[in-house]
Amino acid sequence: MKITGIYYSSHFARAFKSLPADVRGEASRRERIFRNDCFDARLKTHKLKGSLAKYWSFSVNFSYRIVFEFIGEGEVAFVDIGDHGIYG
């Protein structure tokens, strides 16, 4: 599915700025893949469970994930970015 709009929460923006430069660069590269096909196998996009059941996540690298939600046809909101600690 092609993504036509991404909205960034203020929390996401703050968390993104605090990441190491190499992780920010990889996140930007992964976002380009995500925009073209949010279910590209390289991203390992998956639905979350439990208290985060309305959200989805995709991998930036082995340690970091972006949490997002679908908000409309082809539109998502990036909610958080970080290591697995963001799920707790």
C-alpha positions as CSV (number, residue, x, y, z in Angstrom):
1,M,0.0,0.0,0.0
2,K,1.4,3.4,-1.0
3,I,1.4,6.1,1.7
4,T,0.5,9.5,0.5
5,G,0.7,11.4,3.9
6,I,2.7,11.0,7.1
7,Y,1.9,13.1,10.1
8,Y,4.5,13.3,12.9
9,S,3.4,13.6,16.5
10,S,5.4,16.1,18.7
11,H,6.5,13.1,20.8
12,F,7.8,11.4,17.7
13,A,9.7,14.5,16.6
14,R,11.4,14.8,20.0
15,A,12.3,11.2,20.1
16,F,13.7,11.3,16.5
17,K,15.9,14.3,17.4
18,S,17.4,12.4,20.3
19,L,18.5,9.4,18.2
20,P,22.1,8.9,17.1
21,A,22.8,10.4,13.7
22,D,23.3,7.0,12.0
23,V,19.9,5.8,13.3
24,R,18.2,9.1,12.1
25,G,19.7,8.5,8.7
26,E,18.5,4.9,8.5
27,A,15.1,5.9,9.7
28,S,14.9,8.4,6.9
29,R,15.9,5.7,4.4
30,R,13.3,3.3,5.8
31,E,10.6,6.0,5.6
32,R,11.2,6.3,1.9
33,I,10.6,2.5,1.5
34,F,7.6,2.8,3.8
35,R,6.1,5.6,1.7
36,N,6.3,3.4,-1.5
37,D,5.0,0.2,0.2
38,C,4.3,0.2,3.9
39,F,4.2,-3.6,3.9
40,D,7.6,-4.0,2.1
41,A,9.2,-7.2,3.6
42,R,12.4,-5.3,4.5
43,L,10.4,-3.2,7.1
44,K,8.8,-6.2,8.9
45,T,5.6,-4.2,9.4
46,H,3.4,-5.8,12.0
47,K,0.3,-5.0,14.1
48,L,0.9,-4.5,17.8
49,K,-1.1,-6.2,20.6
50,G,-2.4,-5.5,24.0
51,S,-2.6,-1.9,25.1
52,L,-1.0,-0.9,21.8
53,A,-3.5,-2.8,19.6
54,K,-4.5,0.2,17.6
55,Y,-0.9,0.7,16.4
56,W,1.5,-0.9,13.9
57,S,5.3,-1.0,13.9
58,F,8.1,-1.3,11.4
59,S,11.8,-1.9,11.8
60,V,14.4,0.8,11.3
61,N,17.2,-1.6,12.1
62,F,17.7,-4.5,14.5
63,S,17.1,-2.4,17.6
64,Y,14.9,0.5,16.6
65,R,11.2,0.6,15.5
66,I,8.7,3.2,14.4
67,V,5.2,3.0,15.9
68,F,2.4,4.4,13.7
69,E,-1.3,4.2,13.2
70,F,-3.4,4.3,10.0
71,I,-5.6,7.4,10.1
72,G,-7.1,7.5,6.7
73,E,-6.7,6.0,3.2
74,G,-3.0,6.1,2.5
75,E,-2.4,8.3,5.6
76,V,-0.5,7.4,8.8
77,A,0.6,9.1,12.0
78,F,4.1,8.3,13.3
79,V,3.6,8.1,17.1
80,D,7.0,7.0,18.5
81,I,10.5,5.8,17.5
82,G,12.9,4.0,19.7
83,D,14.2,0.6,20.9
84,H,11.9,-2.1,22.2
85,G,11.4,0.1,25.4
86,I,8.8,2.1,23.4
87,Y,6.4,-0.8,23.7
88,G,6.3,-0.6,27.5
